[in-house]
Amino acid sequence: MLQSVLEQNGYRTDSYTEPVAAYKNFGEGLYDLVILDIRMPVIDGFLLYQKIKATDSKVRICFLTATEYFHEEIRKRQGVGEFKQELFLRKPIENEELVHTIKKLLEL
């Protein structure tokens, strides 16, 4: 669904249901933005974030999650201080809000 919405708004996308496959197909300079879920099989979103950032420190990453935890609580539990509130999108999200937020993140 997200892929369809983003492509209808002019974005080129790749979509993966397996985080290991996503990382295998990731390369430095290949993407401007990566959207990750936090809860995924085999590798959670935070570990995949760290792997991706180690490969390409310039790529922007945001988390799309249905979790009830606020970003500060997630940061404390994960011990990662670099996550900013604007990098967390809560599911469900309206299509217009998603597109607006993606545009804003890409302009940073």
SVG drawing of the C-alpha trace seen along z (x, -y; Angstrom):
<svg xmlns="http://www.w3.org/2000/svg" viewBox="-6 -21 36 35">
<polyline fill="none" stroke="black" stroke-width="0.4" points="0.0,0.0 2.8,-2.5 4.6,-1.7 1.6,-2.4 0.8,-5.7 4.4,-6.9 4.7,-5.9 1.4,-7.7 3.1,-10.8 6.2,-10.5 8.6,-8.6 10.5,-5.6 10.4,-2.8 11.6,0.6 9.8,2.7 10.9,5.7 9.1,8.0 12.3,9.5 14.8,7.3 17.7,9.5 16.8,9.2 16.4,5.5 19.9,5.1 21.4,7.4 20.0,5.1 21.0,1.9 24.0,0.0 25.7,-3.3 24.1,-6.2 21.3,-4.0 18.5,-5.5 17.6,-8.9 15.2,-7.6 14.5,-4.2 11.3,-3.5 11.6,-0.7 9.2,1.0 10.5,1.6 9.2,5.1 10.4,7.4 11.5,11.0 15.1,12.0 16.4,8.4 14.5,5.7 14.3,2.2 16.9,0.8 19.5,3.3 18.8,2.9 19.0,-0.9 22.5,-0.5 23.6,1.8 22.3,-0.6 23.9,-3.6 27.2,-1.8 26.9,-1.2 25.6,-4.7 25.8,-7.4 24.0,-9.9 20.8,-8.0 17.7,-9.3 15.8,-6.7 12.4,-6.9 10.5,-4.3 6.8,-3.5 5.4,-1.7 2.2,-0.8 4.0,-0.6 2.4,-2.5 5.8,-3.6 6.8,-7.2 10.1,-7.8 11.9,-8.8 10.9,-5.5 12.2,-3.6 15.5,-5.6 16.0,-4.8 15.3,-1.1 17.5,-0.7 20.3,-2.9 20.4,-4.9 20.4,-8.7 20.3,-9.8 16.7,-9.1 14.6,-12.2 10.9,-12.4 10.2,-13.3 11.8,-10.1 8.9,-8.1 5.7,-7.8 2.7,-6.1 0.6,-3.5 -2.1,-3.9 -1.1,-7.0 -3.2,-8.9 -1.8,-8.9 -1.6,-12.7 0.3,-12.9 2.7,-10.2 3.5,-12.0 3.9,-15.4 6.2,-13.9 8.3,-12.1 8.7,-15.3 9.7,-17.2 12.3,-14.5 13.8,-14.6 14.2,-18.4 16.2,-18.2"/>
</svg>
